Amino acid sequence: MYVIGMDFGSDSVRAVLIETEGAEAGREVAGCTSYYARWKEGLYCCPSENRFRQHALDYLESMRTVLKEVISACPDKSRIVAISADATCSTPCLVDSSLVPLCLKPGFGENPDAMFVLWKDHSAMKESDEIDAALRKSPVDYACHSGSAYSPERFWSKVLHLLRRSEEIRDAACGAVELCDWIPAVLTGCNNLGELRASHCAAGTMWFHDPKWGGYPPEEFFAGIDPLLLPILRNMPQDNFTPDHISGHLCPEWASELGIPETVVVGVGNIDSHTCSVGSGVADGRTAMSFGTSACYMSVVPSEKMGDRLIKGVYGQLDGSIIPGYVGLEIGLPAFGDAFAWFRRLLSWPLEKYASPEERERIGDMILAGLNEEASGLVPKMDAPLATDHFNGRRTPTINTSLTASLTGLKITSSAAEIYYSIIEATAFATRANLEFLVSGGVDIHELVALGGVAHKSPFAMQMIADVTGYELNVSSEKNAGARGAAIYAATASGLFPDVPSAQKALCLPCCRTYRPNLSVKEIFDARYRRYLATVEFNESDITGEGK
């Protein structure tokens, strides 16, 4: 039997076909990546306005490409039993009553406000501030599953921003849907807002949904923010499902186009970072760390152990969000690889003016490789430059989007490699602060497992994290953890395995490299970590006007 997992990322969709039985269980039979054509051209985006939009056609076209590619490699198409998908979140889109994104309707095809609002879109800053103010006044902490704060990256901020933009948009919109919910709806032929089987993870961490207060907060709460939200609220799904549930079966149109049976199960969707952790083998005591442009750290705790206890400040904490039967916890850094890329751009500034695009890329890669090589040969010193990592604010511990990065301890002799070293060190210090925050909240952490491009490309950064945190860090050999995690969910939803941990045991790949802490540098890293924390504290107090 075979299952398919799809991972809808920021730039592309990846799909894998996984064998589930026998000695070859877990083998990737085929994989395919398709980049979003319009997104690749930079259409509908305006970085200076923090606007990042994606057309629904990019998703549909890329999905067709990857599904046809991996299915064509299947030895027996009749033995494909399930498909599941994850996606970036919150990435919502306004839809009509038939679940059609507005950008697919006449008159809206080129309107960015009718498209999916990518997770990293920050154009709703004003709206998120208003929602945050309403949350602070509320006697009920409706944002308890999202760090007791709300950001422009989350669902209601983005929806309100779109609704305020034009009367034409407001009149056409009947509801709003997350990308991770829309993909299963497309594959199953669901064309009714009331029949949408929504992601439990998205509902709990992005939509303020919790049975404790009867589902969504009362209408009075939303009306106090802006009555424009009420028509959307009234059409939101009332139920939601963990990713081990069935969204439906493949509709006749897609079954015919793909050449696979209509009996194929389509699983409920989930958030990409959570799904990545499943694909890399997250477990109780084993924290999964996804390193990319940002960094997401995922932990799970048995539900009976965690109970109703919430760790205040955790960006995402919800029972069943990652593995049913476990409380999932999400923390992380808003800038990881982006911080390294910033320094590369800084050093490459002359190339932007005087070199061709090909030369810029080639020489930029050489600069980064040289920085890694030279920085990896440095030894930690107390008087070396010290950086903080908040190039895109802070997510945890306690969210602060206003916090900025800093660089101290510079001398006339400071080198580019030393500064680069300090930036990598800062991300390791921030990682340590995140992990200590979880442990102080009662989460057991015995081992780290790393995934993502940086985990494979930068041994220097991985060793630094092991040295600074004091944990053994194992690198997953999986290159498509999100797609594999989605395949694990598919295998569980279809009944091939009784639960997600059983499917993980059979289908996850082993780790390919282990980094152990170097105890000889512990003392100096501990001292520099204390200095890092003091610098962050100063930076934060300076924002509030309390700095000395």
C-alpha positions in Angstrom: 0.0 0.0 0.0 1.1 3.6 -0.8 0.3 7.0 0.6 1.0 10.5 -0.7 2.0 13.5 1.4 2.0 17.1 0.2 3.7 20.0 1.8 2.5 23.5 0.6 5.4 25.8 1.6 6.2 29.4 1.0 7.7 29.0 -2.5 6.6 25.6 -3.7 4.7 22.4 -3.1 6.5 19.1 -2.4 4.9 15.7 -2.7 6.2 12.2 -1.8 4.9 8.7 -2.5 5.7 6.5 0.5 5.6 2.7 0.7 3.9 1.6 3.9 4.3 -2.2 4.3 6.9 -4.9 4.5 10.6 -4.6 4.5 10.4 -1.4 2.3 8.1 0.4 4.7 9.1 4.1 4.8 10.8 4.0 1.4 10.2 7.1 -0.7 9.2 5.7 -4.0 9.0 9.1 -5.7 9.2 12.8 -4.9 8.5 16.0 -6.8 8.7 19.7 -6.2 6.8 22.4 -8.2 7.5 26.1 -7.7 4.6 28.5 -7.8 4.8 30.3 -11.1 3.3 33.7 -10.2 5.0 33.8 -6.8 8.3 33.1 -8.5 7.8 36.3 -10.6 7.1 38.3 -7.5 3.5 39.0 -8.6 0.9 40.5 -6.2 3.6 41.2 -3.5 5.0 44.4 -2.2 7.8 43.8 0.4 8.0 47.5 1.3 4.3 47.2 2.5 4.9 43.8 4.1 2.4 42.4 1.6 2.8 38.8 0.4 0.0 37.2 -1.5 -0.4 34.0 -3.5 -2.9 33.2 -6.2 -5.0 30.0 -5.8 -4.0 29.0 -9.3 -0.4 28.7 -8.2 -1.5 26.0 -5.7 -3.8 24.2 -8.1 -1.3 24.1 -11.0 1.6 23.0 -8.7 -0.5 20.4 -7.0 -1.5 18.9 -10.4 2.2 18.7 -11.4 3.5 17.0 -8.2 0.6 14.6 -7.9 0.8 13.4 -11.5 4.6 13.1 -11.2 4.6 10.9 -8.1 1.6 8.8 -9.1 3.2 8.0 -12.5 6.1 6.4 -10.5 3.8 4.1 -8.5 4.1 0.4 -9.4 0.4 -0.2 -8.9 -1.9 2.9 -8.8 -4.8 0.9 -7.4 -2.8 0.5 -4.2 -2.6 4.2 -3.4 -4.9 4.5 -0.4 -4.6 8.0 1.0 -3.4 11.6 0.4 -2.9 14.3 3.1 -1.5 17.8 2.9 0.0 20.4 5.2 0.4 24.1 4.4 1.8 27.4 5.8 -0.5 29.0 8.4 -2.1 31.3 8.9 -2.6 31.7 5.1 -6.2 32.6 4.7 -8.3 33.6 1.7 -11.8 35.1 1.4 -14.2 32.7 -0.3 -17.8 32.6 -1.6 -20.5 30.3 -0.2 -19.2 27.5 -2.5 -15.7 27.7 -1.1 -14.4 29.3 -4.2 -11.5 31.8 -3.5 -12.4 35.2 -4.7 -9.4 35.4 -6.9 -10.9 32.6 -9.0 -14.1 34.6 -9.6 -14.7 37.1 -12.5 -13.4 40.6 -11.7 -11.1 39.5 -8.9 -8.3 37.6 -10.7 -5.7 40.3 -10.3 -6.8 41.7 -7.0 -4.2 40.8 -4.3 -6.9 41.2 -1.6 -8.9 38.3 -3.2 -5.9 36.0 -2.9 -4.4 33.9 -0.1 -2.5 36.0 2.4 0.8 34.2 3.1 1.8 33.5 6.7 4.6 36.1 6.6 2.4 38.9 5.4 2.5 41.7 8.0 0.2 44.2 6.3 -2.4 43.7 9.1 -0.3 45.3 11.8 -2.9 47.9 12.7 -5.6 45.2 12.9 -3.5 42.9 15.0 -2.9 45.8 17.5 -6.6 46.4 17.7 -7.3 42.7 18.3 -4.5 42.6 20.9 -6.0 45.5 22.7 -9.4 43.8 22.8 -7.7 40.6 24.2 -6.1 42.5 27.0 -9.5 44.0 28.0 -11.3 40.6 27.9 -11.8 38.7 31.2 -11.3 35.5 29.2 -7.9 34.8 27.6 -9.1 33.9 24.1 -5.5 33.8 22.9 -4.3 31.3 25.5 -3.3 28.9 22.8 -1.2 31.4 20.9 0.9 32.9 23.6 -1.8 35.2 25.0 -1.1 37.7 22.2 -2.0 38.1 18.6 0.1 39.1 15.6 -0.4 40.3 12.1 0.5 36.8 10.9 -2.7 35.3 12.4 -6.1 34.7 10.9 -8.4 37.4 12.2 -5.9 40.2 11.7 -5.6 39.3 8.0 -9.3 38.7 7.5 -10.2 42.1 9.0 -7.5 43.9 7.0 -8.9 42.4 3.7 -12.5 43.3 4.6 -11.6 46.9 5.3 -9.9 47.3 2.0 -12.9 47.6 -0.3 -16.7 47.3 -0.3 -16.4 45.1 -3.4 -14.4 42.5 -1.4 -16.8 42.7 1.5 -19.9 42.1 -0.7 -18.3 39.1 -2.4 -16.9 37.3 0.7 -19.1 34.8 2.5 -16.3 33.2 4.6 -12.6 32.7 4.9 -10.6 29.5 4.6 -7.1 28.4 5.6 -4.9 27.0 2.8 -4.5 23.7 4.8 -8.3 23.3 4.8 -8.9 24.4 1.2 -6.6 21.8 -0.3 -8.5 18.8 1.1 -11.8 20.5 0.2 -10.6 20.8 -3.4 -9.5 17.1 -3.6 -12.8 15.9 -2.1 -15.0 18.2 -4.1 -16.4 20.0 -1.0 -18.2 23.1 -2.2 -20.1 24.1 0.9 -18.7 26.2 3.7 -20.9 24.3 6.2 -19.4 21.0 5.2 -15.7 22.0 5.5 -13.7 19.7 7.8 -11.4 22.2 9.4 -8.0 21.6 10.9 -8.1 21.4 14.7 -4.6 22.9 14.9 -5.5 26.0 12.9 -8.8 26.5 14.7 -7.2 26.3 18.1 -4.1 28.3 17.5 -5.3 30.8 14.9 -9.1 31.3 15.3 -9.6 31.5 19.1 -11.6 28.3 19.0 -12.0 26.3 22.2 -14.9 24.2 23.6 -14.2 25.9 27.0 -16.0 29.0 25.8 -18.4 27.3 23.5 -16.3 27.3 20.3 -15.6 30.9 19.2 -15.6 34.0 21.5 -19.1 35.6 21.6 -20.1 37.9 18.8 -19.8 40.9 21.2 -16.1 40.3 21.4 -15.7 40.5 17.6 -18.2 43.4 17.2 -16.1 45.4 19.7 -13.1 45.0 17.3 -15.1 45.6 14.1 -18.6 44.5 13.1 -17.2 43.7 9.7 -16.0 40.4 11.2 -19.5 39.1 12.1 -20.6 37.8 8.7 -17.4 35.8 8.4 -17.6 34.6 12.0 -21.2 33.3 11.5 -20.0 31.1 8.6 -16.9 29.7 10.3 -16.8 25.9 10.7 -18.2 24.9 14.1 -16.3 21.6 14.3 -12.7 20.8 13.6 -10.6 17.6 13.4 -7.2 16.3 14.1 -5.1 15.2 11.1 -5.7 11.5 11.8 -9.3 12.0 10.6 -10.7 11.7 7.1 -11.7 14.8 5.3 -13.4 12.7 2.6 -12.6 10.7 -0.4 -11.2 11.7 -3.7 -13.9 13.3 -5.9 -14.6 11.8 -9.3 -13.0 14.7 -11.2 -9.7 14.4 -9.5 -9.7 10.6 -9.5 -10.3 10.6 -13.2 -7.6 13.2 -13.9 -5.0 11.5 -11.7 -5.9 7.9 -12.7 -6.4 6.6 -9.2 -9.5 5.2 -7.4 -12.3 7.3 -5.9 -11.8 5.2 -2.8 -8.6 7.1 -2.0 -8.9 8.7 1.5 -8.1 12.4 1.8 -7.0 13.3 5.3 -7.7 16.5 7.2 -5.0 19.1 6.7 -2.6 20.5 9.2 -0.1 23.3 9.7 3.3 22.7 8.0 5.6 23.2 11.0 3.7 20.8 13.1 3.6 18.2 10.3 7.3 18.6 9.7 8.0 17.6 13.3 5.9 14.4 12.8 7.9 13.6 9.7 11.2 13.9 11.6 10.0 11.8 14.6 9.0 14.2 17.3 8.1 12.4 20.5 7.7 12.9 24.2 11.2 14.0 25.4 12.4 14.5 21.8 12.0 18.1 20.5 12.0 18.6 16.7 13.8 21.7 15.4 13.0 22.9 11.9 15.7 25.3 10.7 15.0 27.4 7.6 14.5 31.1 7.1 12.9 31.0 10.6 13.1 28.3 13.2 10.2 26.3 14.7 10.8 24.1 17.7 8.1 21.5 18.4 7.5 19.4 21.5 4.8 17.0 22.6 3.7 16.0 26.1 1.1 13.3 26.9 -2.3 14.9 27.4 -2.8 13.2 30.8 0.5 14.7 32.1 -0.2 18.2 30.8 -3.8 18.4 31.6 -5.3 21.8 31.2 -2.1 23.6 32.2 -0.9 26.2 29.9 2.6 27.7 29.7 2.0 31.4 29.3 4.0 32.8 26.4 4.2 29.7 24.3 3.4 30.7 20.7 1.3 27.7 20.1 0.0 25.2 22.6 -2.9 22.9 21.9 -4.0 19.4 22.8 -3.9 17.2 19.6 -2.3 19.8 17.4 0.7 17.6 16.4 -0.1 14.1 17.6 -3.6 13.2 19.0 -3.3 12.2 22.6 -0.5 14.7 23.2 -0.4 18.4 23.8 1.6 20.1 21.1 3.8 23.1 21.9 5.4 25.4 19.3 8.1 27.9 20.0 10.9 29.3 17.9 12.8 32.2 16.3 11.2 34.5 13.7 14.6 34.9 12.0 17.1 32.1 11.7 18.5 31.6 8.1 17.1 35.1 7.4 19.6 36.5 9.8 22.6 34.9 8.0 21.1 36.0 4.7 21.0 39.6 5.9 24.7 39.6 6.7 25.4 38.0 3.3 23.4 40.8 1.6 25.2 43.4 3.6 28.6 42.2 2.5 27.4 41.7 -1.1 26.1 45.3 -1.4 28.6 46.3 -4.2 27.5 43.3 -6.2 23.9 44.5 -6.2 25.1 47.7 -7.9 27.8 46.5 -10.2 27.4 42.8 -10.9 25.1 40.7 -13.1 22.4 38.5 -11.4 24.5 35.4 -12.2 27.7 37.0 -10.7 25.8 38.2 -7.6 24.5 34.7 -6.9 27.9 33.0 -7.5 30.0 35.4 -5.5 27.3 35.6 -2.8 27.5 31.9 -2.3 31.3 32.1 -2.2 31.1 34.8 0.5 28.8 32.7 2.6 30.9 29.6 2.2 34.0 31.6 3.1 32.3 33.0 6.2 31.3 29.6 7.4 34.8 28.2 6.9 36.6 31.0 8.7 34.0 31.4 11.5 34.1 27.6 12.2 37.8 27.9 13.0 37.3 30.6 15.7 37.2 29.8 19.3 34.8 31.6 21.7 36.2 34.5 23.6 34.7 36.8 26.2 35.8 40.0 24.3 34.5 38.8 20.9 31.6 40.7 19.3 28.2 39.7 20.8 24.9 39.9 18.8 21.2 39.5 19.6 19.0 37.7 17.1 15.8 39.7 16.9 16.0 40.7 13.2 12.3 40.0 13.0 11.2 40.5 16.6 10.8 37.7 19.1 8.3 34.9 19.2 9.2 33.2 22.5 9.7 33.5 25.3 6.9 36.1 25.2 6.1 37.6 21.8 7.6 41.1 21.0 7.4 42.1 17.4 9.0 45.5 18.2 12.3 44.0 19.6 15.3 44.6 17.3 18.6 42.9 16.8 21.9 44.4 18.1 25.6 44.0 17.8 28.0 44.9 20.6 31.7 44.6 21.4 33.0 45.8 18.1 36.6 46.9 17.7 38.6 48.3 14.8 40.1 44.8 14.4 36.7 43.0 14.3 36.5 40.8 11.2 33.5 39.8 9.1 33.9 36.2 10.3 33.7 37.3 13.9 30.5 39.2 13.3 29.1 36.2 11.4 30.1 34.0 14.3 28.3 36.3 16.7 25.1 36.1 14.7 25.1 32.3 14.6 26.0 32.3 18.3 23.0 34.6 19.0 20.6 32.1 17.3 22.0 29.4 19.5 21.6 31.5 22.6 18.0 32.3 21.6 17.4 28.5 21.1 18.8 27.9 24.6 16.4 30.5 26.0 13.5 28.9 24.2 14.3 25.4 25.5 14.9 26.6 29.1 11.5 28.3 28.9 9.8 25.0 28.0 11.7 23.0 30.6 10.7 25.6 33.3 7.1 24.9 32.3 7.4 21.2 32.9 8.3 19.9 29.5 10.8 17.0 29.4 13.5 17.5 26.8 16.2 14.8 26.5 17.1 15.0 22.8 16.9 17.4 19.8 16.3 16.3 16.3 17.0 18.9 13.5 15.6 19.2 10.0 15.6 21.7 7.2 18.2 23.0 4.8 20.4 24.7 7.4 20.6 21.5 9.4 22.2 19.7 6.5 24.2 22.6 5.1 25.8 24.1 8.2 27.6 21.7 10.5 29.1 24.8 12.2 25.7 26.1 13.2 24.5 22.7 14.4 27.6 22.1 16.6 27.2 25.6 18.0 23.6 24.8 19.1 24.7 21.6 20.7 27.5 23.3 22.5 25.4 26.2 23.7 22.3 24.2 24.8 24.1 21.2 26.2 21.8 18.8 24.3 22.7 16.1 21.9 21.5 17.1 18.5 20.6 14.6 15.8 20.0 15.6 12.2 17.2 13.8 10.4 18.1 12.3 7.1 14.7 13.3 5.8 14.8 16.1 3.2 11.1 16.5 2.9 9.9 16.2 6.5 6.7 18.1 5.8 5.6 15.9 3.0 6.6 12.7 4.9 4.7 14.0 8.0 1.6 14.5 5.8 2.1 11.0 4.4 2.2 9.7 8.0 -1.1 11.5 8.7 -2.6 10.0 5.6 -1.5 6.5 6.6 -3.2 6.9 10.0 -6.4 8.5 8.6 -6.8 5.6 6.1 -6.5 3.0 8.9 -3.2 1.5 7.9 -1.9 2.3 11.4 -3.8 2.6 14.6 -2.2 6.0 15.6 0.4 8.5 14.6 3.2 7.2 16.8 2.8 3.7 15.3 3.0 5.2 11.8 6.0 7.3 12.8 7.8 4.2 14.0 7.3 2.4 10.7 7.7 5.3 8.2 10.2 7.9 9.7 13.8 7.8 8.4 16.7 7.4 10.8 19.0 10.3 11.7 22.2 10.7 9.6 24.4 12.7 11.9 24.8 13.5 15.6 26.4 16.5 17.3 27.4 16.2 20.9 28.1 19.1 23.2 31.8 20.1 23.6 32.1 20.4 27.4 35.4 22.3 27.1 33.6 25.4 25.9 30.7 25.2 28.3 32.0 27.7 30.8 32.7 30.5 28.3 29.4 29.9 26.5 27.6 30.1 29.8 29.2 33.4 30.5 28.5 34.8 27.1 24.9 33.6 27.3 24.4 35.6 30.5 25.7 38.6 28.7 23.3 37.9 25.8 20.4 37.8 28.2 21.5 41.1 29.8 21.7 42.7 26.3 18.3 41.5 25.3 16.9 42.9 28.6 18.5 46.2 27.9 17.2 46.4 24.3 13.7 45.5 25.5 13.7 48.1 28.3 15.0 50.7 25.9 12.0 50.2 23.7 9.7 51.0 26.6 11.8 54.0 27.6 13.0 52.3 30.8 16.6 51.8 29.6 19.4 53.3 31.6 
